[in-house]
Amino acid sequence: MNIIAKKLFKIVLKEFYSLNELEGEEFKEGLRKFKEKHPMTSAPRKNIRKHMDIKECRVEGGIYYRAKDKLRRSNKKVLFIHGGGFVAEAMPVHWDLCRRLARDTGCEIIFPQYPLVPESDAEGAHKMLMEVYKEFIKDSDSKDLTIMGDSAGGTFALSLSMLARDRGMKLANEIVLISPGLKMSDLNETEKKRAEYIKKQDQIIGVFPVDKISKLWYGKLELDEKRSDVGKGDLNGLPPITMFSGTHDIMNIPARRLAKRLKKEGHEHIYIEKKGGIHDYALDKKSKMEYDIMVSKIIGK
């Protein structure tokens, strides 16, 4: 990203964070106007299309992309669900990671552009994503499937797997969670103090209007339902879970809770925590160890 683009991005981000001053319907309307003023898309950019064959597909409720490396192919599939706080479309870094994964494993990337707030909510998004999930598992062996997501997409990777299990559907071989946006609730005193410290370090989620967007996102769902609080969902019968989280990410607090729970319940998992790591740090090209682990999970090592 060049200097001009960075400055423009900061201006837009500042405008978005100013919505924090609004409440209720005013916040919802302000968010709608912001998105109209700054239209977004999850479609892959030209530089991605140079390296990948892209096919746009449609299911009820939205579109998704099927992407393969132009040179390397295998039977592996990755359902990648991008983050964005349930409000933003995919960023270039999401497609950059997917391009590298396809290049190094030959996997086919299934990349949904799912419904967001304020136009939709958790129910609408899950309904659409389950349709994509059906396409993801079609004509494939479980051993060749990986479901992966970052931030908000990480919660989807977990909740979709739970819904698929409950419905008797085929499950992926591995779930990969990158800085999952798990729900922050019922913090103890130690966690509250740590949250205040992290907010000073976390320039992404620490200043994000989480509570206001969450209220729009949950809609009519019960607050303890897996689609709204996946961190408390039943882990029995789920595939092994690999999770990455950084200590300078406010979402590290619920990530640690989930990691402790996975260990306590004896669920097969890998938990990687980076000291000083920010939200979504594992998406960065510099996170070589984390990337190598992702590759190994896709190819089934």
RALIN-V358716 format. One record per pair of residues at least 24 apart in sequence whose C-alpha atoms are under 8 Angstrom apart, sorted by sequence separation. I is the first residue (numbers start at 1). J is the second residue. D is the distance in Angstrom with one decimal. If there is no record, write none. Layout:
# RALIN-V358716
i j d
I J D
I J D
This chain:
# RALIN-V358716
i j d
89 113 7.3
154 178 6.2
147 172 6.3
154 179 7.1
155 180 5.8
110 136 6.9
145 171 7.9
146 172 5.2
151 177 7.9
154 180 4.5
155 181 6.0
243 269 7.8
245 271 8.0
247 273 7.0
133 160 7.9
145 172 4.7
146 173 5.8
147 174 6.5
148 175 5.8
149 176 6.6
150 177 6.0
151 178 6.3
153 180 7.1
154 181 6.5
155 182 6.3
231 258 6.4
240 267 7.0
241 268 6.6
242 269 5.5
243 270 6.3
244 271 6.1
245 272 6.4
246 273 5.4
247 274 6.3
248 275 7.5
88 116 7.2
142 170 6.7
144 172 7.6
145 173 5.5
146 174 5.0
147 175 5.1
148 176 4.6
149 177 5.5
150 178 4.3
151 179 5.1
152 180 6.2
153 181 7.7
240 268 4.9
241 269 4.6
242 270 4.6
243 271 4.9
244 272 4.9
245 273 4.9
246 274 4.6
247 275 5.2
248 276 5.1
249 277 6.9
251 279 7.5
73 102 8.0
76 105 7.6
78 107 6.6
80 109 6.8
82 111 7.9
87 116 5.2
142 171 6.1
143 172 7.0
144 173 6.8
145 174 7.1
146 175 6.1
147 176 6.3
148 177 6.0
149 178 6.1
150 179 5.8
151 180 4.1
152 181 4.9
239 268 7.9
240 269 5.3
241 270 6.5
242 271 6.0
243 272 6.2
244 273 5.9
245 274 6.4
246 275 6.0
247 276 5.2
248 277 5.4
249 278 5.0
250 279 7.7
69 99 7.2
72 102 7.5
76 106 7.0
77 107 5.0
78 108 6.2
79 109 6.1
80 110 6.1
81 111 6.3
82 112 8.0
86 116 5.4
87 117 5.2
126 156 7.9
130 160 6.9
142 172 5.1
143 173 5.0
146 176 7.5
148 178 7.8
150 180 5.7
151 181 4.5
152 182 7.8
242 272 7.9
244 274 7.9
246 276 6.1
247 277 5.5
248 278 4.9
249 279 4.8
72 103 6.2
74 105 7.1
75 106 7.7
76 107 4.5
77 108 4.7
78 109 5.0
79 110 4.6
80 111 5.4
81 112 6.4
86 117 6.2
87 118 7.4
129 160 7.8
142 173 5.4
149 180 7.5
150 181 7.8
236 267 8.0
246 277 3.8
247 278 6.9
248 279 7.1
71 103 7.8
72 104 7.8
73 105 7.6
74 106 4.7
75 107 6.5
76 108 6.3
77 109 6.0
78 110 6.0
79 111 6.3
80 112 7.5
235 267 7.7
245 277 7.2
246 278 5.3
69 102 5.5
72 105 7.5
73 106 4.0
74 107 5.6
75 108 7.7
77 110 7.3
137 170 6.6
245 278 8.0
246 279 6.4
68 102 6.3
69 103 5.6
72 106 4.7
73 107 6.3
74 108 7.7
126 160 7.5
137 171 7.8
245 279 7.3
246 280 7.9
73 108 7.7
137 172 7.9
245 280 7.5
246 281 7.0
245 281 7.7
69 106 6.5
245 282 7.9
68 106 7.3
69 107 7.8
244 282 6.9
68 107 6.7
69 108 7.7
68 108 4.9
67 108 5.7
68 109 6.4
66 108 6.8
67 109 5.0
66 109 5.7
67 110 6.7
206 249 7.8
65 109 7.7
66 110 4.9
67 111 7.8
205 249 7.2
206 250 6.4
65 110 5.8
66 111 6.4
183 228 7.9
205 250 6.6
64 110 7.0
65 111 5.0
183 229 5.9
202 248 5.8
205 251 7.9
244 290 7.6
42 89 5.2
43 90 7.9
45 92 7.7
48 95 7.2
52 99 7.2
64 111 5.5
65 112 6.2
182 229 7.1
183 230 7.8
201 248 5.8
202 249 5.6
40 88 7.4
41 89 5.6
42 90 4.6
44 92 7.9
48 96 7.4
51 99 7.5
64 112 4.0
65 113 7.9
182 230 7.0
183 231 7.0
201 249 7.7
202 250 6.7
40 89 5.9
41 90 6.9
42 91 7.2
63 112 6.3
64 113 5.4
182 231 6.0
198 247 7.8
63 113 5.7
64 114 7.8
198 248 5.6
199 249 8.0
44 95 6.6
48 99 6.9
62 113 6.8
63 114 7.3
198 249 6.5
199 250 6.5
62 114 6.3
198 250 5.8
61 114 7.9
62 115 7.1
61 115 7.5
79 133 7.8
195 250 6.2
79 136 6.7
195 253 7.5
77 136 7.5
191 253 6.9
61 124 7.6
180 243 7.9
61 125 8.0
162 226 7.9
175 239 6.4
177 241 7.4
179 243 7.3
75 140 7.9
174 239 5.3
175 240 6.3
176 241 5.9
177 242 6.1
178 243 5.9
179 244 5.7
180 245 7.8
61 127 7.6
62 128 6.6
79 145 7.9
83 149 7.0
85 151 7.1
86 152 6.2
173 239 5.8
174 240 5.3
175 241 4.8
176 242 4.8
177 243 4.6
178 244 5.0
179 245 4.8
61 128 5.1
77 144 6.1
78 145 6.0
79 146 6.4
80 147 6.2
81 148 6.3
82 149 5.7
83 150 5.1
84 151 7.0
85 152 5.4
159 226 6.2
171 238 7.6
172 239 6.6
173 240 7.3
174 241 6.1
175 242 6.2
176 243 5.9
177 244 6.3
178 245 6.7
179 246 7.3
184 251 7.6
60 128 6.2
64 132 7.3
76 144 4.6
77 145 5.1
78 146 4.8
79 147 4.8
80 148 4.9
81 149 4.6
82 150 5.8
83 151 4.8
84 152 6.2
159 227 6.0
171 239 7.2
174 242 7.6
59 128 7.1
75 144 6.4
76 145 6.1
77 146 6.3
78 147 5.7
79 148 6.0
80 149 5.5
81 150 6.9
82 151 7.5
83 152 4.5
84 153 7.8
182 251 6.6
184 253 7.6
43 113 7.8
76 146 8.0
78 148 6.9
82 152 7.2
83 153 4.5
179 249 8.0
181 251 6.0
184 254 6.2
42 113 5.7
60 131 7.1
82 153 4.8
83 154 7.3
156 227 8.0
159 230 5.8
162 233 7.7
180 251 7.0
183 254 6.7
41 113 7.8
59 131 6.3
81 153 4.7
82 154 7.9
158 230 6.9
162 234 7.4
165 237 7.1
179 251 6.7
182 254 5.9
59 132 6.8
80 153 7.9
81 154 7.1
162 235 7.6
165 238 7.2
179 252 7.3
182 255 7.0
159 233 8.0
205 279 7.4
81 156 7.1
155 230 6.5
180 255 7.1
204 279 7.0
81 157 7.0
162 238 7.0
179 255 7.5
202 278 6.6
161 238 6.9
202 279 7.4
32 118 6.3
31 118 7.0
32 119 7.9
28 118 6.3
121 216 6.7
122 217 5.4
123 218 7.8
85 181 7.8
117 213 7.4
121 217 4.5
122 218 5.7
123 219 7.8
120 217 7.5
121 218 6.3
122 219 7.1
118 216 6.7
121 219 6.1
123 221 7.6
117 216 6.6
118 217 7.7
122 221 7.9
117 217 6.2
179 279 6.0
126 227 7.7
179 280 5.3
178 280 6.3
179 281 7.9
179 282 8.0
123 227 7.7
178 282 6.7
122 227 6.7
178 283 7.8
122 228 7.3
176 294 7.5
174 297 6.8
174 298 7.7
85 210 7.7
87 213 7.7
86 213 7.6
173 300 8.0
85 213 7.9
151 279 7.9
151 280 6.9
150 280 6.7
86 217 7.2
146 297 7.6
146 298 6.0
145 298 7.3
144 298 7.4
144 299 7.5
144 300 7.5
143 300 7.1
27 212 7.7
97 283 6.5
24 212 7.7
28 216 7.8
20 209 5.8
23 212 7.7
94 283 7.4
17 207 7.2
19 209 7.9
93 283 6.9
105 295 6.7
17 208 6.7
93 284 7.6
104 295 7.4
107 298 7.9
17 209 7.2
105 298 7.3
101 295 6.6
105 299 6.5
78 298 7.4
77 298 7.9
76 298 6.9
76 299 7.0
